[in-house]
Amino acid sequence: MKSTWHHRTLCFLLVCFVSLQAMGQFADDFSDGDYTRNPEWVGDYSVFAVNSWQQLQTKATGAAESFLSTLCRVNHDAVWRFWCRITTSPTAYNYLRFYLTSTTENPLLGEGWYVQIGGTNKNITLRRQTSGNQQVLIENGLRKKLLVSSDNRIEIEVQLSSENGFVLRSRVEGIDDDFVEEGRIRIGRVGKSGYCGIVVNNTAQTGACYYVDNISVAGTVKEEDDTEEPEHETLLLNEIMFDPAEGGQEYIEIYNPTDQEQSLAYVGITTLNNEGTFSNVNVFPHTATVLPYGYAVLCKDAANLILYHNITGSSDIFSCGWGKKLNNSGATLCLMSNRSGDWIVLDSVHYLPQWHHPLLLDTKGVALERIHPDLPTAEQTTWHSASKESGYATPGSQNSQYRDVFADEMEKSDYVYLQQSSFSPNGDGFEDQCLIHYEMPANGFVANIRVFTPTGVLLYALPQNGLLELSGTLVWDGRNLRGSVADVGVYVLMCEFTNALTGQILLKKLPVVVSAR
């Protein structure tokens, strides 16, 4: 059944459709039974169809990550609305994304802003995608585990204005009487857009569980100058101490991945609270800088941190007021900049204590370290407990768990290969992870990598991270399906890469040894 709020908006937009199309504004309720015209959607035609209720519905026959997109340049003072239905309880592998903006026809390959419905937290979030990295920007902590039904019907509205930035609202049928604000975030600029898009990630059992309808977009286009200086800093979260030992203190370390020294005068760190808004921002001193490929640490008392961790060369450790404490049970940590006058998110991660190594009986005083700057911030496999040999923390210096995951001298064979044939997931900081490198022959592949015992028993399945880049690295940290460390022995990695566009399937078996050293 078509919703009334959509029809009020749609009537106006359809009258103006011809004149607005040049600006990228559009409306589509699929009532013509054809999504390939007026407007034209392009993408994975084999996965989407208009059903008898005149709704766009998936029809995937196996696990897939699929997309459709349409031309839309709107990126300023805008309103996006759509309806969706998911007839399964979402999981980490079952979710729907609506890309408000995208720089590429395939939204997974470019930069943009999107609403995600589902995923691990079974909720509704606003996210930003830059350089393959996804940042959670709006997440209502009071509405986690919202979509637990086997039939979830949701209306979404996103407003963008110069005054308020993004405001995300939703109404879940059977739960909400009216729209509920999931949160809002002030931003600097949205950036260019060429498309709106729909992305669905489904498992083999949920290929027909996703519906989209009543889409409308109204707004204007703000041209962006490619020659402009970057409006904000390029910085990354690199190390998190959220549960310090007695005598220690919380701290956050950031990394400068560029060859230019960067000012930290406008940079701060905060968390998202349960209402989906930012807590008070802990800011770097106005004179602080971070060297090229260098580190900077923010804490409450720099002198205490230097003494406690026996740090030498302490010019990159900075004190601040350090307001609200970090949550030991997990939180969304955000690296922020307000150089444009409004706080925007440079990088973010929702850390959890479960990300620590399972062999650690006590994680108090143990930092989470980023393995490599080029791995996605939001993924659990990017982070690892600091090693015992380093004192379980490395503030202001290279992480004990740093791995050169893209080393040029590595021997490679075929399209998938291991950095080393054995690893020891014991938390000592030496070869603690199994690094699986891949080089695909074309775009459009997804990975399904499983670990088996020599007798064929499934030990572990790597999370499916969606559409792969042409080359990259996947990580197995040595855990089994129960979350504990695998026993010492020889295992088999069954690597399957599938291209949904061409039907090509690549298979390879790789032996790997879990050792005790």
Secondary structure, DSSP 8 states (H G I E B T S, - for coil): ---HHHHHHHHHHHHTHHHHHTTT-EEE--TTS-TBSSSB-EE-TTTEEE-TTS-EEE--SSSEEEEEEEE----EEEEEEEEEEESS--BTTBEEEEEEEESSSSGGGS-EEEEEEESTT-SEEEEEEETTEEEEEEE-GGGTT---SSSEEEEEEEEEETTTEEEEEEEETTT-SS-EEEEEE--S------EEEEEEEE-TT-TT-EEEEEEEEEEE-----TTS--SS---EEEEEE-S--TT---EEEEE--SSS-EE-TTEEEEEB-TTSSB---EE--TT-EE-TT-EEEEES-HHHHHHHTT-SS-TTEEE----S---TT-EEEEEEE-TTSS-EEEEEEEE-GGGS-TT-S--TT--EEES-TTS-TT-GGGEEE--TTTTT--TTS--TT---TT-TT----TTEEES-SEE--SSSSSS-SEEEEEE-SSS-EEEEEEEE-TTS-EEEE----SB--SEEEEEE-SB-TTSSB--SEEEEEEEEEEETTT--EEEEEEEEEE---
